[in-house]
Amino acid sequence: MAQGGIEDFLLAKRKAAHQAGCDDTQNLPTNSEVEQALKSYRELYFRDAHPQLLNALRHEALQVMRQFERLSPYLVGSVLSGSAGSYSDINLHIYSDNPKEVELFLLDRHIQYRHLPARSERAHLCVNFYSNDVPVTLTVFPENDLRRSTGKNDNSVLERARIDQMQKLIAERDGQPGAPLHVLAGSAD
């Protein structure tokens, strides 16, 4: 994932198992274990460059989120968690029961996008577009899914962040942009 740009955790784990000669894919590491290994790898080999890259990605994510503010976007994934690399995309979730509204929003702003197969069967819509040469993946979930998710993983680290939370993250982390985002004032929901 760090060197080949693979973003899909399951694909990366299966490929690594195959390269290691392991036929048993029952005991693969969890996604959070892989993410922690990516962070460790980047801290070891890209100590100076990674925080700058992560900070730039977070600033770009905030800019895109502001562009979509009317739709209440949430940042999720590696840019939020701090494990993003040079191949990473910005992942946004929007919770709406009207995916056509999101497509019309994109069309009205002349944002060229392409449809992607959704990674979740619950997703209404998944599209990809570019913002200043950074890939953005936007997924629309049913409005009720916002309440279903806790918004935090087992380490009390946010799994998704609103615009105000990203602003606070960037303001707090400008001196240390690779640090994880711990629960901020207010909930993620």
C-alpha positions as YAML, in Angstrom:
chain: A
units: angstrom
residues:
- id: 1
  name: MET
  ca: [0.00, 0.00, 0.00]
- id: 2
  name: ALA
  ca: [2.83, 2.38, 0.84]
- id: 3
  name: GLN
  ca: [4.87, 1.69, -2.30]
- id: 4
  name: GLY
  ca: [2.39, 0.43, -4.88]
- id: 5
  name: GLY
  ca: [-0.47, 2.81, -4.28]
- id: 6
  name: ILE
  ca: [-3.04, 0.10, -3.53]
- id: 7
  name: GLU
  ca: [-5.88, 1.69, -1.55]
- id: 8
  name: ASP
  ca: [-8.05, -1.40, -1.06]
- id: 9
  name: PHE
  ca: [-7.10, -3.05, 2.25]
- id: 10
  name: LEU
  ca: [-8.36, -6.53, 1.37]
- id: 11
  name: LEU
  ca: [-6.61, -6.55, -2.01]
- id: 12
  name: ALA
  ca: [-3.36, -5.36, -0.42]
- id: 13
  name: LYS
  ca: [-3.55, -7.99, 2.34]
- id: 14
  name: ARG
  ca: [-4.26, -10.79, -0.13]
- id: 15
  name: LYS
  ca: [-1.42, -9.67, -2.41]
- id: 16
  name: ALA
  ca: [1.00, -9.52, 0.53]
- id: 17
  name: ALA
  ca: [-0.07, -12.98, 1.71]
- id: 18
  name: HIS
  ca: [0.43, -14.36, -1.81]
- id: 19
  name: GLN
  ca: [3.88, -12.77, -2.09]
- id: 20
  name: ALA
  ca: [4.81, -14.25, 1.28]
- id: 21
  name: GLY
  ca: [3.72, -17.70, 0.07]
- id: 22
  name: CYS
  ca: [0.80, -17.92, 2.49]
- id: 23
  name: ASP
  ca: [-2.26, -19.68, 1.16]
- id: 24
  name: ASP
  ca: [-4.19, -19.13, 4.38]
- id: 25
  name: THR
  ca: [-6.00, -15.81, 4.19]
- id: 26
  name: GLN
  ca: [-8.05, -16.46, 7.34]
- id: 27
  name: ASN
  ca: [-5.51, -14.83, 9.66]
- id: 28
  name: LEU
  ca: [-4.78, -11.59, 7.86]
- id: 29
  name: PRO
  ca: [-4.18, -8.44, 9.91]
- id: 30
  name: THR
  ca: [-7.07, -6.09, 10.56]
- id: 31
  name: ASN
  ca: [-7.40, -2.85, 8.63]
- id: 32
  name: SER
  ca: [-6.44, -0.87, 11.73]
- id: 33
  name: GLU
  ca: [-3.30, -3.01, 12.13]
- id: 34
  name: VAL
  ca: [-2.38, -2.33, 8.49]
- id: 35
  name: GLU
  ca: [-3.06, 1.36, 8.97]
- id: 36
  name: GLN
  ca: [-0.83, 1.44, 12.04]
- id: 37
  name: ALA
  ca: [1.92, -0.33, 10.07]
- id: 38
  name: LEU
  ca: [1.58, 2.28, 7.30]
- id: 39
  name: LYS
  ca: [1.95, 5.07, 9.85]
- id: 40
  name: SER
  ca: [5.05, 3.39, 11.32]
- id: 41
  name: TYR
  ca: [6.53, 2.89, 7.84]
- id: 42
  name: ARG
  ca: [6.01, 6.54, 6.94]
- id: 43
  name: GLU
  ca: [7.41, 7.74, 10.27]
- id: 44
  name: LEU
  ca: [10.51, 5.63, 9.72]
- id: 45
  name: TYR
  ca: [11.18, 6.30, 6.03]
- id: 46
  name: PHE
  ca: [9.45, 9.64, 5.40]
- id: 47
  name: ARG
  ca: [9.78, 11.44, 8.72]
- id: 48
  name: ASP
  ca: [10.19, 14.88, 7.11]
- id: 49
  name: ALA
  ca: [8.14, 14.57, 3.93]
- id: 50
  name: HIS
  ca: [5.07, 12.76, 5.26]
- id: 51
  name: PRO
  ca: [3.84, 15.47, 7.66]
- id: 52
  name: GLN
  ca: [4.07, 18.04, 4.85]
- id: 53
  name: LEU
  ca: [2.16, 15.78, 2.45]
- id: 54
  name: LEU
  ca: [-0.48, 15.00, 5.07]
- id: 55
  name: ASN
  ca: [-0.89, 18.68, 5.92]
- id: 56
  name: ALA
  ca: [-1.34, 19.55, 2.23]
- id: 57
  name: LEU
  ca: [-3.92, 16.77, 1.80]
- id: 58
  name: ARG
  ca: [-5.84, 17.91, 4.87]
- id: 59
  name: HIS
  ca: [-5.90, 21.51, 3.65]
- id: 60
  name: GLU
  ca: [-7.16, 20.33, 0.25]
- id: 61
  name: ALA
  ca: [-9.77, 18.16, 1.95]
- id: 62
  name: LEU
  ca: [-11.01, 21.14, 3.94]
- id: 63
  name: GLN
  ca: [-11.23, 23.21, 0.75]
- id: 64
  name: VAL
  ca: [-13.31, 20.50, -0.96]
- id: 65
  name: MET
  ca: [-15.49, 20.10, 2.12]
- id: 66
  name: ARG
  ca: [-16.20, 23.83, 2.11]
- id: 67
  name: GLN
  ca: [-17.17, 23.56, -1.55]
- id: 68
  name: PHE
  ca: [-19.72, 20.87, -0.57]
- id: 69
  name: GLU
  ca: [-20.72, 22.53, 2.72]
- id: 70
  name: ARG
  ca: [-24.42, 22.68, 1.80]
- id: 71
  name: LEU
  ca: [-24.43, 18.85, 1.66]
- id: 72
  name: SER
  ca: [-22.76, 18.42, 5.11]
- id: 73
  name: PRO
  ca: [-19.74, 16.34, 4.04]
- id: 74
  name: TYR
  ca: [-17.64, 14.25, 6.38]
- id: 75
  name: LEU
  ca: [-13.97, 13.42, 5.81]
- id: 76
  name: VAL
  ca: [-13.12, 9.76, 6.36]
- id: 77
  name: GLY
  ca: [-10.18, 7.50, 5.63]
- id: 78
  name: SER
  ca: [-6.44, 7.91, 5.48]
- id: 79
  name: VAL
  ca: [-6.29, 11.71, 5.19]
- id: 80
  name: LEU
  ca: [-8.21, 11.99, 8.44]
- id: 81
  name: SER
  ca: [-6.43, 9.15, 10.25]
- id: 82
  name: GLY
  ca: [-2.97, 10.35, 9.25]
- id: 83
  name: SER
  ca: [-1.92, 7.28, 7.26]
- id: 84
  name: ALA
  ca: [-2.34, 8.93, 3.83]
- id: 85
  name: GLY
  ca: [0.50, 8.71, 1.36]
- id: 86
  name: SER
  ca: [1.30, 10.15, -2.03]
- id: 87
  name: TYR
  ca: [-1.18, 7.79, -3.73]
- id: 88
  name: SER
  ca: [-4.05, 8.49, -1.32]
- id: 89
  name: ASP
  ca: [-7.31, 10.11, -2.25]
- id: 90
  name: ILE
  ca: [-9.54, 12.33, -0.18]
- id: 91
  name: ASN
  ca: [-12.60, 10.34, 0.92]
- id: 92
  name: LEU
  ca: [-15.81, 12.21, 1.66]
- id: 93
  name: HIS
  ca: [-19.11, 10.81, 2.87]
- id: 94
  name: ILE
  ca: [-22.43, 12.56, 2.42]
- id: 95
  name: TYR
  ca: [-25.56, 11.27, 4.11]
- id: 96
  name: SER
  ca: [-28.61, 11.91, 1.95]
- id: 97
  name: ASP
  ca: [-31.62, 10.01, 0.72]
- id: 98
  name: ASN
  ca: [-31.42, 11.95, -2.56]
- id: 99
  name: PRO
  ca: [-28.27, 10.99, -4.50]
- id: 100
  name: LYS
  ca: [-29.55, 12.90, -7.54]
- id: 101
  name: GLU
  ca: [-29.18, 16.11, -5.52]
- id: 102
  name: VAL
  ca: [-25.48, 15.36, -5.16]
- id: 103
  name: GLU
  ca: [-25.08, 14.67, -8.88]
- id: 104
  name: LEU
  ca: [-26.92, 17.89, -9.72]
- id: 105
  name: PHE
  ca: [-24.64, 19.72, -7.29]
- id: 106
  name: LEU
  ca: [-21.60, 18.36, -9.18]
- id: 107
  name: LEU
  ca: [-23.09, 19.22, -12.57]
- id: 108
  name: ASP
  ca: [-24.09, 22.74, -11.51]
- id: 109
  name: ARG
  ca: [-20.49, 23.42, -10.50]
- id: 110
  name: HIS
  ca: [-19.09, 21.87, -13.70]
- id: 111
  name: ILE
  ca: [-17.16, 19.26, -11.73]
- id: 112
  name: GLN
  ca: [-16.22, 16.44, -14.06]
- id: 113
  name: TYR
  ca: [-16.71, 13.15, -12.27]
- id: 114
  name: ARG
  ca: [-17.00, 9.46, -12.99]
- id: 115
  name: HIS
  ca: [-19.10, 6.83, -11.30]
- id: 116
  name: LEU
  ca: [-17.30, 4.16, -9.29]
- id: 117
  name: PRO
  ca: [-18.56, 0.85, -8.00]
- id: 118
  name: ALA
  ca: [-19.51, 1.42, -4.37]
- id: 119
  name: ARG
  ca: [-17.49, -0.44, -1.75]
- id: 120
  name: SER
  ca: [-20.57, -0.70, 0.41]
- id: 121
  name: GLU
  ca: [-23.90, -2.17, -0.59]
- id: 122
  name: ARG
  ca: [-25.53, 0.60, 1.47]
- id: 123
  name: ALA
  ca: [-24.09, 3.37, -0.71]
- id: 124
  name: HIS
  ca: [-26.49, 5.19, -3.03]
- id: 125
  name: LEU
  ca: [-23.74, 6.71, -5.14]
- id: 126
  name: CYS
  ca: [-19.96, 6.70, -5.41]
- id: 127
  name: VAL
  ca: [-18.09, 9.13, -7.67]
- id: 128
  name: ASN
  ca: [-14.52, 10.23, -8.24]
- id: 129
  name: PHE
  ca: [-13.23, 13.64, -9.31]
- id: 130
  name: TYR
  ca: [-10.09, 15.74, -8.95]
- id: 131
  name: SER
  ca: [-9.46, 18.87, -6.92]
- id: 132
  name: ASN
  ca: [-6.14, 20.54, -7.73]
- id: 133
  name: ASP
  ca: [-4.79, 17.22, -9.06]
- id: 134
  name: VAL
  ca: [-5.78, 15.37, -5.87]
- id: 135
  name: PRO
  ca: [-8.27, 12.53, -6.37]
- id: 136
  name: VAL
  ca: [-11.46, 12.79, -4.35]
- id: 137
  name: THR
  ca: [-13.87, 9.91, -3.79]
- id: 138
  name: LEU
  ca: [-17.33, 10.98, -2.69]
- id: 139
  name: THR
  ca: [-19.79, 8.38, -1.44]
- id: 140
  name: VAL
  ca: [-23.44, 9.04, -0.65]
- id: 141
  name: PHE
  ca: [-25.07, 6.92, 2.05]
- id: 142
  name: PRO
  ca: [-28.67, 6.89, 3.30]
- id: 143
  name: GLU
  ca: [-29.38, 9.64, 5.81]
- id: 144
  name: ASN
  ca: [-30.09, 7.10, 8.58]
- id: 145
  name: ASP
  ca: [-26.55, 5.74, 8.27]
- id: 146
  name: LEU
  ca: [-25.26, 8.89, 9.93]
- id: 147
  name: ARG
  ca: [-26.95, 7.78, 13.14]
- id: 148
  name: ARG
  ca: [-25.96, 4.11, 12.75]
- id: 149
  name: SER
  ca: [-22.24, 4.74, 12.82]
- id: 150
  name: THR
  ca: [-20.56, 5.65, 16.08]
- id: 151
  name: GLY
  ca: [-18.10, 8.00, 14.41]
- id: 152
  name: LYS
  ca: [-15.26, 6.68, 16.62]
- id: 153
  name: ASN
  ca: [-13.17, 3.57, 16.46]
- id: 154
  name: ASP
  ca: [-12.09, 1.55, 19.48]
- id: 155
  name: ASN
  ca: [-9.14, 3.89, 20.14]
- id: 156
  name: SER
  ca: [-11.42, 6.96, 20.54]
- id: 157
  name: VAL
  ca: [-10.09, 8.39, 17.31]
- id: 158
  name: LEU
  ca: [-12.61, 9.96, 14.97]
- id: 159
  name: GLU
  ca: [-13.49, 7.90, 11.93]
- id: 160
  name: ARG
  ca: [-15.16, 10.88, 10.30]
- id: 161
  name: ALA
  ca: [-14.96, 14.62, 10.73]
- id: 162
  name: ARG
  ca: [-17.17, 17.58, 9.87]
- id: 163
  name: ILE
  ca: [-15.84, 20.87, 8.51]
- id: 164
  name: ASP
  ca: [-15.59, 22.46, 11.96]
- id: 165
  name: GLN
  ca: [-13.65, 19.45, 13.25]
- id: 166
  name: MET
  ca: [-11.24, 19.61, 10.30]
- id: 167
  name: GLN
  ca: [-10.69, 23.33, 10.90]
- id: 168
  name: LYS
  ca: [-9.85, 22.58, 14.51]
- id: 169
  name: LEU
  ca: [-7.60, 19.66, 13.53]
- id: 170
  name: ILE
  ca: [-5.64, 21.80, 11.09]
- id: 171
  name: ALA
  ca: [-5.36, 24.67, 13.57]
- id: 172
  name: GLU
  ca: [-4.19, 22.34, 16.38]
- id: 173
  name: ARG
  ca: [-1.89, 20.20, 14.25]
- id: 174
  name: ASP
  ca: [-0.09, 22.78, 12.11]
- id: 175
  name: GLY
  ca: [3.04, 22.13, 14.17]
- id: 176
  name: GLN
  ca: [2.54, 18.35, 14.15]
- id: 177
  name: PRO
  ca: [0.35, 17.41, 11.14]
- id: 178
  name: GLY
  ca: [0.97, 13.67, 11.36]
- id: 179
  name: ALA
  ca: [-0.55, 13.34, 14.81]
- id: 180
  name: PRO
  ca: [-3.79, 11.37, 15.08]
- id: 181
  name: LEU
  ca: [-7.06, 13.23, 15.46]
- id: 182
  name: HIS
  ca: [-8.44, 12.43, 18.90]
- id: 183
  name: VAL
  ca: [-12.02, 13.14, 19.81]
- id: 184
  name: LEU
  ca: [-12.67, 16.85, 19.62]
- id: 185
  name: ALA
  ca: [-15.27, 18.85, 21.49]
- id: 186
  name: GLY
  ca: [-18.67, 17.67, 20.34]
- id: 187
  name: SER
  ca: [-19.46, 14.33, 18.85]
- id: 188
  name: ALA
  ca: [-18.91, 13.21, 15.30]
- id: 189
  name: ASP
  ca: [-22.66, 12.75, 14.87]
...
